[in-house]
Amino acid sequence: MKKETLIILLVAVGVAILASIMYLQNVSKQTEKNNPIAPLIPTWYPEATWEAATTTQEQTPYGEMNGLLITGTTTIDTASIPHFEKAEELQKLGYQPDMALSADGPGSSTWGYSKEQDGKQQIILFSYKTEPTSSNPDEPLQFNCPCTTDLSVFLSN
């Protein structure tokens, strides 16, 4: 293969990759813009450091769903946090608590809301996870807080 052909091929691949990245970023921004809840999430738990929303797929009790994922981290004094959503705002938008989206365990919790609109199930899935630590390898894992806790909110399309 000639050197010029190889250079043209590499440039074309680079342009295709860059165009794909730009397209995905635009889809994420448009999806976030069209979702009235996405900008509210950081205000509901301002103690956390929130990342920009990303598009993703999540496996849910209602099957695999596309949507936005907003993640954050915070430091807490205990291994659990209270639910941080604004239930009244979600209910004004037609969402109701959904027990099928709830699960709890040591240092973690998941809960959600759902609604059906135009024959399509939409969900909002909240969760947090705190990793246990061990101060002594001969003892069970414990939560030695203050703890760093990961937060996430999934908003289906």
Buried (B, 14 or more C-beta within 10 A) or exposed (E): EEEEEEEEEEEEEEEEEEEEEEEEEEEBEEBBEEBEBBEBBBEBBEEBEBBEBBBEEBEBBBEEBEBBBBBBEBEBEEBBBEEBBBEEEBEEEEBEBBEEBBEEEEBBBBBBBBBEEEEEBBBBBBBBBBEEEEEEEEEEEBBEBEBEBBBBBBBBE
